Amino acid sequence: MASTSRKTAIAVCQMTSTHDVENNFNVCADLIRQAKDKNAKMVFLPECFDYVGRNKEEAIGLAVAEDGPLIARFRELARQNDLWLSLGGFHEINAETKKNPFNTHLIINNEGATVAKYRKLHLFDVNIPGKVRLMESDFSTAGDRLVQPVQTPAGVVALSTCYDVRFPELSVWQRKRGAQILTFPSAFTASTGAAHWEVLLRARAVETQCYVVGATQTGWHNEKRESYGHAMVVDPWGKILAEISDGSTGVEVVEIDLDYVDKLTETVAFGEHTIHSATIFYRTPLSYAFVNRKPVVLGHVLVSPIRVVHHLTELTNEETADLFNAAKIVQWVLESVYDVTSSTVSVQDGPDAGQSVKHVHAHILPRRPGDFGDAPGNNIYEAIVTHDRDPNSALFRTIEHMAAETEVYRKVIAANRDKL
């Protein structure tokens, strides 16, 4: 069976925003249409795509609400062009203080709905005598929480903004939660950008083994403020896949290959064991599903949280919900593949319950009439507890055998992405 393609075209954009909100929107709309014409599935716009104020009063006074008419127009662009959008930082009205707005990064799907929202945590305050003074805290309010990476057609995307790129702990946190693509929409100053922009993006890519997308502002926004430009996409090995020259408004389309990410990160921790990426057929930012090295019945697979946790009660509410939602999706996949209508879903939570690997996991087994004795479910739980405890590794399936099964499930998931 041919391998399921996990490649998706994305578009990184570069522009020069001014205080003219309408003109900036028209530029964004044109970039989005160019990306559509080049067959991109997701478009990444830079920080301040809405506007760059000429002074503090303008930076605050032009701020808009997420549910206001400006963002509604971007939602309509997403629907019209059947594209996902990364809106890399707009000035969101601070409804509580009515003062400094948030710098808010949105991910909008192709139906125009918000699927993720992040308010920039690290504000850029710099004063280099004779070169640049930009105190973001004078006109922005910092966010107060991290945001989990989100599943998109391009892969699992993590939301960050500009100055966040200087804090590697944030990127590592995102990678540990399943991120495959890191985003740093930016308006880097000309002086700091020339010194650090490229090296920071490539460093974040190499240390996390993720793709990195840096949509940027470029050129002079007004007589006081200039941005560095050089929008780029970097692959997980640190190679620059695309770059837009400084001063140019434009869009570059590149292909994201999730199999390449898996190749560089070939194993995932499962308790004291490691799971090869070739045997993983479903992932979310918090959970993953993989085929069994010694299945009790045909199609017996496991679903586990990415974070190594010994006991179900140690999971966060979000991890718990994600784990069981993943289990539901995997059950549907298995019942579709094997044309059955019944499944056993089982969690052995702790050693006295038969848990053999100190990492929470659910067994999912598609069931057939009489597949395990005459009585319904006869001895199935005993078999789940004991099936892989024989130390003789020769009894376990090979990676190649398990990878072939994995491809069957991946193909079904890819064909039914809209349903899952």
Secondary structure as the mmCIF struct_conf table of DSSP 4:
data_model
#
loop_
_struct_conf.conf_type_id
_struct_conf.id
_struct_conf.beg_label_comp_id
_struct_conf.beg_label_asym_id
_struct_conf.beg_label_seq_id
_struct_conf.end_label_comp_id
_struct_conf.end_label_asym_id
_struct_conf.end_label_seq_id
HELX_LH_PP_P HELX_LH_PP_P1 ALA A 2 SER A 5
STRN STRN1 LYS A 7 MET A 15
BEND BEND1 HIS A 19 HIS A 19
HELX_RH_AL_P HELX_RH_AL_P1 VAL A 21 ASP A 37
TURN_TY1_P TURN_TY1_P1 LYS A 38 ASN A 39
BEND BEND2 LYS A 41 LYS A 41
STRN STRN2 MET A 42 LEU A 45
HELX_LH_PP_P HELX_LH_PP_P2 PRO A 46 PRO A 46
TURN_TY1_P TURN_TY1_P2 GLU A 47 CYS A 48
BEND BEND3 PHE A 49 ASP A 50
BEND BEND4 ARG A 54 ASN A 55
HELX_RH_AL_P HELX_RH_AL_P2 LYS A 56 GLY A 61
TURN_TY1_P TURN_TY1_P3 LEU A 62 LEU A 62
STRN STRN3 VAL A 64 VAL A 64
TURN_TY1_P TURN_TY1_P4 GLU A 66 ASP A 67
BEND BEND5 GLY A 68 GLY A 68
HELX_RH_AL_P HELX_RH_AL_P3 PRO A 69 ASN A 81
TURN_TY1_P TURN_TY1_P5 ASP A 82 ASP A 82
STRN STRN4 TRP A 84 GLU A 92
TURN_TY1_P TURN_TY1_P6 ALA A 95 THR A 97
BEND BEND6 LYS A 98 ASN A 100
HELX_LH_PP_P HELX_LH_PP_P3 PRO A 101 PRO A 101
STRN STRN5 PHE A 102 ILE A 108
TURN_TY1_P TURN_TY1_P7 ASN A 110 GLU A 111
BEND BEND7 GLY A 112 GLY A 112
STRN STRN6 THR A 114 ARG A 119
BEND BEND8 HIS A 122 HIS A 122
STRN STRN7 ASP A 125 ILE A 128
TURN_TY1_P TURN_TY1_P8 PRO A 129 LYS A 131
STRN STRN8 VAL A 132 MET A 135
HELX_RH_3T_P HELX_RH_3T_P1 GLU A 136 ASP A 138
TURN_TY1_P TURN_TY1_P9 PHE A 139 PHE A 139
STRN STRN9 THR A 141 THR A 141
STRN STRN10 VAL A 150 THR A 152
TURN_TY1_P TURN_TY1_P10 PRO A 153 ALA A 154
STRN STRN11 GLY A 155 ALA A 158
HELX_RH_3T_P HELX_RH_3T_P2 CYS A 162 ARG A 166
HELX_RH_AL_P HELX_RH_AL_P4 PRO A 168 LYS A 176
TURN_TY1_P TURN_TY1_P11 ARG A 177 GLY A 178
BEND BEND9 GLN A 180 GLN A 180
STRN STRN12 ILE A 181 THR A 183
STRN STRN13 SER A 186 SER A 186
STRN STRN14 THR A 189 THR A 189
HELX_RH_AL_P HELX_RH_AL_P5 ALA A 190 THR A 208
TURN_TY1_P TURN_TY1_P12 GLN A 209 GLN A 209
STRN STRN15 TYR A 211 GLY A 214
STRN STRN16 THR A 216 TRP A 220
BEND BEND10 HIS A 221 LYS A 224
STRN STRN17 GLU A 226 TYR A 228
STRN STRN18 MET A 232 VAL A 234
TURN_TY1_P TURN_TY1_P13 PRO A 236 TRP A 237
BEND BEND11 GLY A 238 GLY A 238
STRN STRN19 ILE A 240 GLU A 243
TURN_TY1_P TURN_TY1_P14 ASP A 246 GLY A 247
STRN STRN20 GLY A 250 ASP A 257
HELX_RH_AL_P HELX_RH_AL_P6 LEU A 258 LEU A 264
BEND BEND12 THR A 265 THR A 265
STRN STRN21 THR A 267 PHE A 270
TURN_TY1_P TURN_TY1_P15 GLY A 271 GLU A 272
STRN STRN22 HIS A 273 HIS A 276
HELX_RH_3T_P HELX_RH_3T_P3 SER A 277 THR A 279
STRN STRN23 ILE A 280 ARG A 283
BEND BEND13 PRO A 285 LEU A 286
STRN STRN24 SER A 287 VAL A 291
BEND BEND14 ARG A 293 LYS A 294
BEND BEND15 VAL A 296 VAL A 297
TURN_TY1_P TURN_TY1_P16 LEU A 298 GLY A 299
STRN STRN25 VAL A 301 PRO A 305
BEND BEND16 ILE A 306 ARG A 307
BEND BEND17 HIS A 310 HIS A 311
HELX_RH_3T_P HELX_RH_3T_P4 LEU A 312 GLU A 314
BEND BEND18 LEU A 315 LEU A 315
HELX_RH_AL_P HELX_RH_AL_P7 ASN A 317 TYR A 338
TURN_TY1_P TURN_TY1_P17 ASP A 339 ASP A 339
BEND BEND19 THR A 341 THR A 341
STRN STRN26 SER A 342 SER A 346
BEND BEND20 GLY A 350 GLY A 350
HELX_RH_3T_P HELX_RH_3T_P5 PRO A 351 ALA A 353
TURN_TY1_P TURN_TY1_P18 GLY A 354 GLY A 354
BEND BEND21 VAL A 357 HIS A 359
STRN STRN27 ALA A 362 ARG A 367
TURN_TY1_P TURN_TY1_P19 PRO A 369 PHE A 372
BEND BEND22 ASP A 374 ALA A 375
TURN_TY1_P TURN_TY1_P20 PRO A 376 ASN A 379
HELX_RH_AL_P HELX_RH_AL_P8 ILE A 380 THR A 386
TURN_TY1_P TURN_TY1_P21 HIS A 387 ASP A 388
HELX_RH_3T_P HELX_RH_3T_P6 SER A 393 LEU A 395
BEND BEND23 PHE A 396 PHE A 396
HELX_LH_PP_P HELX_LH_PP_P4 ARG A 397 THR A 398
HELX_RH_AL_P HELX_RH_AL_P9 ILE A 399 ALA A 415
TURN_TY1_P TURN_TY1_P22 ASN A 416 LYS A 419
#
